[in-house]
Amino acid sequence: MICPRCAATRTARLATSSVPGVWDVLQCQDCLYTWRTTEPVRRTSREAYPEEFRMTHAGIEGAHDVPAIPPLLRGVNGEPAQPD
């Protein structure tokens, strides 16, 4: 299986329908794109995947890390702060 987004061949099956052969959920091990096999061809085929959303291995390697989630603010008595 080729990843529609980055064209890598390292994909993993994350889930399978309870009815055999109906659908699978696949994930690319390089770019982490995830798709269900029953989605439209523009989401499951490299040739039909929109060019503006395609990735390259150079782009993946040069991507910035996802920023860390900041610590939870604490309010009075150490309780989580309430939203305004």
C-alpha positions in Angstrom: 0.0 0.0 0.0 1.3 3.5 -0.9 0.6 6.5 1.3 -1.6 8.9 -0.6 0.1 11.9 1.1 3.8 11.1 1.0 4.1 8.0 -1.3 5.8 6.0 1.4 5.3 2.2 1.4 5.4 1.8 5.2 1.8 1.6 6.2 0.1 -0.2 9.1 -3.4 -1.4 9.6 -4.9 0.3 12.7 -8.3 -1.2 12.7 -10.6 -3.6 10.7 -14.3 -3.6 10.5 -16.2 -6.2 12.6 -17.7 -7.4 9.3 -14.7 -9.0 7.4 -13.7 -7.1 4.2 -15.9 -4.0 4.7 -13.2 -1.5 5.7 -9.7 -1.0 7.2 -8.1 2.0 8.8 -4.6 2.4 7.6 -1.8 4.7 8.8 1.4 5.8 7.1 4.4 5.2 9.3 6.4 8.1 7.8 3.9 11.1 7.7 1.2 9.6 10.0 -1.6 10.2 7.5 -4.5 8.0 8.4 -7.4 6.9 6.2 -10.2 4.4 5.9 -10.2 2.3 2.8 -13.8 3.3 2.0 -13.0 7.0 1.7 -13.2 8.7 -1.8 -10.3 8.0 -4.2 -8.9 11.6 -3.6 -8.1 10.4 0.0 -6.9 6.9 -0.8 -4.9 7.2 -4.0 -1.6 9.0 -4.5 -2.5 10.0 -8.1 -5.8 11.6 -7.0 -4.6 13.1 -3.7 -4.5 17.0 -4.0 -1.1 18.2 -4.9 -1.2 21.1 -2.5 -1.5 18.7 0.4 1.1 16.2 -0.7 4.3 15.8 1.4 7.8 14.8 0.5 10.3 13.0 2.8 12.5 16.1 2.8 9.4 18.1 4.0 8.7 15.6 6.7 12.2 15.5 8.0 12.4 19.3 8.0 9.0 19.8 9.7 9.0 21.6 13.0 8.0 19.7 16.1 4.5 20.1 17.5 4.7 22.6 20.4 4.3 21.2 23.9 1.0 21.8 25.7 1.6 24.4 28.4 1.0 23.5 32.0 -2.5 23.7 33.3 -3.2 27.0 35.2 -4.2 26.5 38.8 -6.8 28.7 40.6 -7.7 29.0 44.2 -7.0 26.0 46.4 -5.0 24.3 43.6 -8.2 23.7 41.6 -8.0 24.0 37.8 -8.7 27.6 36.7 -12.2 28.3 35.4 -12.6 29.7 31.9 -13.7 33.3 31.7 
